[in-house]
Amino acid sequence: MAKFEMHEKVKDIVSGAVGIIVGRTEWDNGCIRYVIQQTIGKDGKVPDTINGDEQNLASMDKTKARKPAGRTGGPPVYGDPKR
């Protein structure tokens, strides 16, 4: 079971980066990594996403950011009842 949920706000305690979880990967060696979209900077530019190991992340709150309306594309997810 995943420790964090999609669209949950987290902080990477190693880098100090804060953002919203937009993806998750699980590797053969047991490593679970999350893709984190950082917030837009004061310059108005959207920063690149970062990857953080599950054990290095801390939840900022349990309220989720606004979810996109429905599926927005991407490859089919096998076993996903929404596809």
C-alpha positions, 0 to 999 in steps of 0.5 A: 500500500502506498504511503502517500496519495496522488495530489498530496502535498509533500516535502523532500526532507533531503532537498527541502523541495515542496510540491504535489505528488503527480506520479509513483514508481516501484522498482524491482529492488523494492525502492518506491519513488514519487514524482513531485511537481514543485510549485510555480516560482515567483518568476512565474515559471513552472519548475521541473519535477523532481523524484524523491524516495518514499522514506525521504518524504514527509506529508505537508498536510492530508488535504489534496490539491485540486485534481484534474477532471477525469483522466487526462491521457497517458498510456493505459493502466492495465487493471484500471477499471476507469479505462 
